[in-house]
């Protein structure tokens, strides 16, 4: 049957990509390892305005890839997003017994963080698998470029600067525009980085929350990881999405700068990016990390912003603390047991380590973070049945890391079934003051739960909203599906998982909303008549107590959370706060 819809053509006479097609290409290239000169561009096609030489060779091929069979690398350069499919296959002695190639593409960043570059991932991987055996046959590369290239006229039209969804809210751009489910299939497209959201929660556990807070402070966050980097690049995307500002805050939250709307994801970076990273300088104070305060006449770099998230396999970057604020060290893989599942590895208590760059002090989750994470994990636990078949297959797969989620496992938990091995060590120990206060309240109230803890539990359950119901619905839909209809079953599973992944993102946006709305309310309450700016002196300090800390979703006993709130109010509202901790006085004497 022939369609009556006319086929549109681009400037070169080739079919123009339709709306459901991958984004048009600004560049397509093949990189090959040469014994004499290293990685070189063996073939390339690009628009005149897109630089390739001396750039994509390094961004597409992070160090350490020779240890893996394949990888998918994301990167950005100027106003373009890049994706590269790496392939490693055995070869003859003339190639030192291995052939390394990468097939990559670049697209306009557009409105998203990667310009939907992932939509080319499947084809790039297929091209790489063929070209790794014969790099001379570039006919398929030629065809792919002709079919998907960006027309010069479209390049000119899309040269406007990128607006974040937050600052473009008047244009009704949604914060999750790049995460909207397909209207026909109601699932995220294949290779979408958001598919790793649940794995992100598994990897960081309770540390997810302090990392989220660091992102809200618009810190420069560096992930150091061994190869492969695909999953870590997706973690960069995840953190950027989770820490973006909900549009519901756009009318009430002042912006110190348009660049504050979201943290810029740089994805894979290396030593060749050091000059660029150096252009980001500290522009705000930090009570927790000792970050220097910029001079009054030092403007924020609006083009770059005040922070970023990136990942690297070059450990030398970690030795340059002036380049970043927060260092995230991901655990090294077990080379002796490369197929050992993540669940088994986590039984040994191997977790990421997060540190401040200036002091090297390790960042821990708070006790409230730990309680909140357990509640989140409990809401997601029914997915164990949804993932059961996939997890069983993953045990025998070479690359099981991206298929097996610890949220869906119970065999690596402690005896009480409530805490995974080593999970409690990720949180700050309960302080003596908190223990003394809790004991006093228990004695004074005849064993009743502290009122503040009850309020926290109510808050945290409210933020979960309908996530638990979404998970249960997804699980039930899979449980009662006809197992004989494998194709439809797979579609239903992907659809259900996409709804859960979107629900997790919405959960963290509610956490951010709770925090910022509470700050706005507290500042309004402490500032008297709204809009009376003259009554607010620069030296005025806003006093904040334990009640306000709880309203912000923070831990009243954590010094790190008090420092965080001080930094947040200073950065976003340009106000100073004095935070008073909780305590008990007897006869005028503070006992805890």
C-alpha positions in Angstrom: 0.0 0.0 0.0 1.4 3.3 -1.0 1.1 6.4 1.2 -0.4 9.5 -0.3 1.7 11.7 2.0 4.4 13.6 -0.1 7.9 12.8 0.9 9.8 16.0 1.8 13.4 16.4 0.6 16.3 18.3 2.1 18.6 20.6 0.2 20.6 17.7 -1.3 17.5 15.9 -2.7 17.5 13.2 -0.1 14.5 12.4 2.0 14.1 14.9 4.8 13.8 13.2 8.3 10.2 13.1 9.6 9.2 14.3 13.1 9.6 10.8 14.5 13.0 10.4 12.9 16.3 10.9 14.8 17.6 14.5 15.0 19.5 15.5 11.8 23.3 15.1 11.9 25.7 18.0 12.0 28.6 15.6 11.7 29.4 11.9 11.2 32.8 10.4 11.6 34.9 7.2 11.9 37.9 7.0 14.2 40.5 4.3 13.9 43.5 3.5 16.1 46.8 3.8 14.2 49.9 2.2 15.6 52.1 5.1 14.7 49.9 8.1 15.6 47.2 6.8 17.8 43.5 7.6 17.2 42.9 9.3 13.9 39.8 10.3 12.0 39.6 7.8 9.1 36.5 9.3 7.5 34.3 12.3 8.3 31.4 14.4 7.0 30.2 17.6 8.7 28.7 21.0 8.2 31.3 23.7 7.6 30.7 25.2 11.1 31.3 22.0 13.0 34.9 21.4 14.2 36.1 17.8 14.3 39.9 17.6 14.1 41.7 17.5 17.4 38.4 17.3 19.3 36.3 14.2 18.6 39.3 11.9 18.8 39.6 12.6 22.5 36.0 13.2 23.4 34.9 10.0 21.7 37.6 7.7 23.1 38.3 8.1 26.8 41.3 6.4 28.2 40.9 2.8 29.3 38.6 1.7 26.5 41.1 -0.9 25.4 40.0 -2.9 28.4 36.4 -3.3 27.2 34.7 -4.8 24.2 32.4 -2.0 23.4 31.1 1.2 24.8 28.8 4.2 24.1 30.2 7.6 24.9 28.3 10.9 25.2 30.0 14.3 25.0 29.3 17.9 24.2 31.3 20.5 22.4 30.2 24.1 22.0 26.6 24.0 20.8 26.7 20.4 19.7 26.1 17.1 21.4 28.0 14.0 20.4 27.6 10.3 20.7 30.2 7.6 19.8 29.9 3.9 19.5 33.2 2.2 20.3 34.1 -1.4 19.2 37.1 -3.6 20.1 37.7 -6.8 18.3 40.6 -9.3 18.0 42.9 -8.7 15.0 46.2 -9.9 13.6 49.6 -9.2 14.9 50.0 -6.2 12.5 47.3 -4.5 14.6 48.8 -5.7 17.9 46.0 -8.3 18.1 43.2 -5.8 18.5 41.3 -3.4 16.3 39.8 -0.3 17.9 37.3 1.9 16.1 34.6 4.3 16.9 31.7 5.6 14.8 30.3 8.9 16.1 27.9 11.6 15.3 27.1 15.2 16.4 23.8 16.9 16.6 22.5 20.3 17.6 21.9 20.6 21.3 18.5 22.1 20.8 16.2 22.3 23.8 17.6 19.2 25.6 20.7 18.1 27.3 21.9 15.9 24.5 19.8 17.0 21.5 18.2 13.5 21.4 21.6 12.2 20.2 20.7 8.8 21.7 18.3 8.2 18.9 21.2 7.5 16.7 22.8 5.0 19.2 21.4 1.8 17.7 22.5 2.6 14.1 25.9 3.8 15.2 26.5 0.6 17.1 25.4 -1.4 14.1 27.7 0.5 11.8 30.6 0.1 14.2 30.1 -3.7 14.4 30.4 -3.9 10.6 33.2 -1.4 10.1 35.5 -2.9 12.8 36.1 -5.8 10.4 36.6 -3.5 7.3 37.2 0.2 7.9 37.7 0.7 4.1 34.1 0.1 3.2 32.4 3.4 4.2 29.5 3.2 1.8 27.0 2.7 4.7 28.5 5.8 6.4 28.0 7.7 3.2 24.4 6.6 3.0 23.6 7.3 6.6 25.0 10.8 6.3 23.0 11.6 3.2 19.8 10.3 4.8 20.2 12.2 8.1 22.4 15.2 7.6 21.3 18.6 8.7 20.5 21.0 5.9 22.5 24.2 5.8 19.2 26.2 5.9 18.1 24.3 9.1 21.5 25.0 10.6 21.0 28.8 10.2 17.5 28.6 11.6 18.6 26.7 14.7 21.5 29.0 15.6 19.6 30.8 18.4 21.0 30.3 21.9 19.5 27.5 23.9 16.9 28.4 26.5 16.3 26.2 29.6 12.8 25.0 30.1 12.6 27.0 33.3 13.6 30.4 31.8 11.4 29.7 28.7 8.4 28.8 30.8 6.4 31.6 29.2 6.7 29.6 26.0 5.2 26.6 27.7 8.3 24.5 27.4 8.1 21.7 29.9 11.0 20.7 32.2 10.6 17.2 31.1 10.3 17.9 27.4 13.1 15.6 26.5 11.6 12.9 28.7 8.0 13.0 27.4 6.7 9.6 26.6 5.9 8.7 23.0 2.3 9.5 22.4 1.8 6.2 20.5 3.8 3.8 22.6 3.8 5.6 26.0 7.4 4.6 26.7 10.8 6.1 26.6 12.7 5.5 23.3 15.5 2.9 23.3 18.9 4.1 24.6 17.3 7.1 26.4 19.6 7.9 29.3 16.7 8.1 31.7 16.4 4.3 31.5 19.3 4.2 34.1 17.4 6.2 36.8 16.7 3.1 38.9 20.3 1.9 38.5 21.4 5.4 39.6 19.5 5.0 42.8 21.0 1.5 43.3 24.5 2.7 42.8 24.4 5.7 45.2 21.8 4.5 47.7 21.3 7.1 50.4 24.1 9.2 48.9 21.6 10.1 46.1 20.2 12.8 48.4 23.5 14.7 49.3 24.5 14.5 45.7 21.1 16.0 44.7 21.7 18.8 47.2 25.2 19.5 45.8 23.6 19.8 42.3 21.0 22.3 43.6 23.9 24.4 44.8 25.1 24.3 41.2 28.5 22.8 42.2 31.0 21.5 39.7 30.6 17.8 40.1 33.2 15.3 38.6 32.5 11.6 38.4 35.7 9.5 38.2 35.0 6.1 36.7 36.8 3.2 35.1 35.8 2.3 31.5 33.2 1.6 30.2 31.6 5.1 30.5 28.1 4.6 29.1 26.4 4.1 32.4 28.3 6.9 34.1 27.4 9.3 31.2 23.8 8.3 31.8 24.3 9.1 35.5 25.4 12.6 34.5 22.2 13.0 32.6 20.2 11.6 35.5 21.6 14.0 38.0 21.0 16.9 35.7 17.4 15.9 35.2 16.8 15.2 38.9 18.2 18.6 39.9 16.5 20.7 37.3 13.9 23.2 38.7 10.2 22.4 38.5 8.3 25.0 36.4 5.9 25.5 39.3 8.7 27.4 41.0 9.2 29.9 38.1 6.9 32.5 39.5 8.1 32.5 43.0 11.8 31.7 42.9 14.3 34.5 42.1 17.1 33.7 39.8 20.5 35.0 40.6 21.4 34.3 37.0 19.7 32.5 34.1 22.5 30.0 34.2 21.2 28.8 37.6 18.2 27.2 36.1 20.0 23.8 35.7 23.4 22.3 36.0 25.1 21.9 32.7 25.9 18.2 31.8 29.3 17.9 30.1 29.2 14.1 30.0 32.6 12.6 29.0 35.6 15.0 29.6 39.4 14.5 29.7 42.7 16.2 30.1 42.2 18.1 26.8 39.2 19.8 28.4 41.3 21.3 31.3 41.4 24.8 29.6 37.7 24.8 29.2 37.0 23.6 32.7 39.3 26.3 34.0 36.9 28.9 32.6 34.5 27.9 35.3 35.5 29.6 38.5 33.9 29.7 42.0 31.4 32.5 42.0 29.7 31.9 45.3 30.6 31.1 48.9 30.3 27.6 50.5 30.3 27.1 54.2 30.7 23.3 53.8 33.5 23.1 51.3 35.4 26.3 51.9 35.0 27.4 48.3 36.4 30.8 47.7 34.1 33.8 47.3 34.5 35.6 44.0 35.4 39.3 44.0 32.4 41.6 43.8 33.4 42.8 40.4 33.8 39.2 39.1 30.7 38.5 37.0 29.2 35.0 36.6 30.1 33.5 33.2 26.6 33.5 31.7 27.7 31.3 28.8 29.2 28.6 30.9 27.1 29.0 34.1 28.3 28.4 37.6 28.5 24.6 37.6 28.5 21.4 35.6 28.4 17.6 35.9 30.9 15.5 34.0 32.6 12.1 34.1 36.2 11.1 33.3 38.4 8.1 33.2 41.5 10.3 33.5 42.4 10.3 37.2 44.7 13.2 36.7 41.7 15.4 36.6 40.9 14.3 40.2 44.4 15.6 41.2 43.4 19.2 40.2 40.9 20.2 42.9 40.7 23.8 41.5 38.7 22.4 38.5 35.8 21.0 40.5 33.9 21.3 43.8 32.7 17.7 44.3 34.5 14.5 43.5 32.5 11.3 43.0 34.7 8.2 42.9 32.9 5.2 41.5 34.2 1.7 42.5 36.6 -0.1 40.3 35.3 -3.3 38.6 36.6 -6.7 39.7 38.9 -7.7 36.9 39.2 -11.2 38.2 35.5 -11.7 38.1 34.2 -9.5 35.3 30.8 -11.1 35.0 30.1 -11.0 38.7 26.7 -9.4 39.2 26.3 -6.0 40.7 24.2 -7.5 43.5 27.0 -9.9 44.5 29.6 -7.1 44.3 27.4 -4.9 46.6 27.4 -7.6 49.2 31.0 -6.6 49.9 29.8 -3.1 50.8 31.5 -1.4 47.8 29.9 2.0 47.3 30.9 5.3 45.6 32.8 7.8 47.6 31.9 11.5 47.5 34.3 14.2 48.6 34.8 18.0 48.8 37.6 19.1 46.5 39.2 21.6 48.8 39.2 19.6 52.0 39.0 16.0 50.9 36.3 15.5 53.5 33.9 12.6 52.7 30.3 13.5 52.2 27.8 11.4 54.0 24.0 11.1 53.8 22.1 12.3 56.9 20.0 10.0 59.1 16.9 11.6 57.5 18.3 10.8 54.0 18.7 7.2 55.1 15.1 7.0 56.4 13.8 8.7 53.2 15.8 6.4 50.9 14.5 3.3 52.7 11.0 4.6 52.2 11.7 5.2 48.5 13.2 1.8 48.1 10.1 0.3 49.9 7.8 2.0 47.4 9.9 0.6 44.5 10.2 -3.0 45.9 7.3 -4.5 44.0 9.3 -4.1 40.9 11.2 -7.3 41.9 8.5 -9.3 40.1 8.5 -7.0 37.1 12.3 -7.5 36.7 12.5 -11.1 37.7 12.8 -12.6 34.2 15.2 -9.9 33.0 17.4 -10.3 36.1 17.6 -14.0 35.7 18.9 -13.6 32.2 21.3 -10.9 33.3 23.2 -13.3 35.6 24.7 -14.9 32.6 25.3 -11.8 30.5 28.6 -10.1 30.1 27.2 -6.7 30.6 24.7 -7.2 33.4 25.3 -3.9 35.2 22.7 -2.1 33.1 20.1 -4.8 33.5 20.1 -5.7 37.2 18.9 -3.3 39.8 19.6 -3.8 43.5 16.3 -2.1 44.3 14.7 -5.4 43.1 16.9 -7.8 45.2 16.6 -8.9 48.8 19.5 -11.5 48.9 22.0 -8.8 49.7 20.2 -7.2 52.6 21.0 -7.5 56.2 19.1 -9.8 58.5 16.4 -7.3 59.3 15.7 -7.0 55.6 15.7 -3.2 55.9 19.3 -2.2 55.2 21.6 -3.4 52.4 25.2 -4.4 53.4 27.2 -1.3 54.2 24.3 1.1 53.5 24.1 2.4 57.1 27.8 3.4 56.8 26.9 5.8 54.0 25.1 8.0 56.6 26.4 10.2 59.3 26.3 8.4 62.7 23.6 9.4 65.1 25.0 12.2 67.2 25.1 12.0 71.0 22.9 15.0 71.1 20.3 13.3 69.0 20.5 10.2 71.2 20.2 12.2 74.4 17.3 14.2 73.0 15.5 11.1 71.8 15.9 9.4 75.1 14.6 12.5 77.0 11.5 12.7 74.8 10.9 9.0 75.1 11.0 9.3 78.9 9.0 12.5 79.1 6.3 11.3 76.7 5.9 7.8 78.3 7.2 6.1 75.2 5.4 8.0 72.4 7.2 8.9 69.2 8.9 12.3 69.0 6.5 14.8 67.4 9.2 16.0 65.0 9.9 12.5 63.7 6.2 12.0 63.1 6.1 15.2 61.1 9.1 14.1 59.0 7.5 10.8 58.2 4.3 12.5 57.2 6.3 14.9 54.9 8.2 12.1 53.3 5.1 9.9 52.6 3.5 13.0 51.1 6.4 13.6 48.7 6.2 10.0 47.6 2.7 10.8 46.4 1.4 8.2 44.0 4.8 6.6 43.1 4.0 3.5 45.1 0.7 3.1 43.4 2.4 3.6 40.0 4.8 0.8 40.9 2.0 -1.5 42.0 0.0 -0.9 38.9 3.1 -1.6 36.7 3.7 -4.8 38.6 0.1 -6.0 38.4 0.0 -5.3 34.6 3.0 -7.5 34.1 1.8 -10.2 36.4 -1.5 -10.8 34.7 -0.3 -10.5 31.2 -0.4 -13.4 28.8 3.2 -14.7 28.8 2.7 -16.3 25.4 2.5 -12.9 23.7 6.2 -12.1 24.1 6.2 -9.1 21.8 3.3 -7.4 23.5 4.6 -8.4 26.9 7.9 -6.7 26.2 6.0 -3.5 25.1 3.9 -3.6 28.2 7.0 -4.0 30.4 8.8 -1.1 28.8 5.7 1.1 29.1 5.3 0.3 32.8 9.0 0.9 33.5 8.9 4.2 31.7 6.0 5.3 34.0 8.0 4.3 37.0 11.1 6.1 35.8 9.1 9.3 35.2 7.6 8.9 38.6 11.1 8.8 40.2 12.1 12.0 38.4 8.9 13.7 39.6 9.6 12.5 43.1 13.0 14.4 43.2 11.3 17.4 41.6 8.9 17.4 44.6 11.9 17.2 47.0 13.3 20.3 45.3 10.0 22.1 45.3 9.5 21.4 49.0 12.9 22.8 49.8 12.6 26.0 47.8 9.0 26.8 48.7 9.8 26.4 52.4 12.8 28.8 52.0 10.5 31.3 50.3 7.9 31.0 53.1 10.5 31.3 55.9 12.1 34.4 54.3 8.8 36.1 53.8 7.8 35.3 57.4 11.1 36.7 58.7 11.2 39.8 56.5 8.0 41.5 57.6 6.0 43.2 54.9 6.5 41.6 51.5 8.2 43.9 49.1 9.6 46.3 51.7 13.1 46.0 50.4 14.4 49.2 52.1 13.6 47.6 55.5 16.0 44.8 54.7 19.6 45.8 55.4 22.4 44.0 53.8 23.5 43.0 57.3 20.2 41.6 58.3 20.5 37.9 59.3 17.4 35.6 59.1 17.1 33.3 62.1 16.1 29.7 61.3 15.3 26.9 63.8 14.7 23.2 63.8 11.0 23.7 62.7 12.1 25.4 59.5 14.8 22.8 58.8 12.2 20.1 58.9 9.9 22.1 56.6 12.8 22.2 54.1 13.1 18.4 54.3 16.5 18.6 56.1 17.9 16.8 59.1 17.8 19.0 62.2 20.8 17.2 63.7 23.1 17.4 60.7 25.7 20.2 60.6 26.1 19.4 56.9 22.4 20.2 56.3 22.7 23.4 58.2 25.7 24.5 56.1 23.7 23.5 53.0 20.7 25.6 53.9 23.1 28.5 54.6 24.7 28.2 51.2 21.4 27.7 49.4 19.8 30.9 50.9 23.0 32.8 50.2 23.2 31.7 46.6 19.6 31.7 45.5 18.2 34.5 47.7 21.3 36.5 48.5 20.4 36.5 52.2 22.3 35.4 55.3 20.8 33.0 57.8 21.7 32.0 61.4 20.6 28.4 62.1 19.8 27.3 65.6 19.9 23.6 66.3 17.4 21.6 68.4 18.1 21.0 72.1 16.7 20.6 75.6 17.2 23.1 78.5 16.7 22.1 82.1 16.7 24.9 84.7 18.2 27.2 82.1 21.1 24.8 81.3 21.4 23.2 77.8 21.8 19.5 78.3 21.8 18.5 74.7 
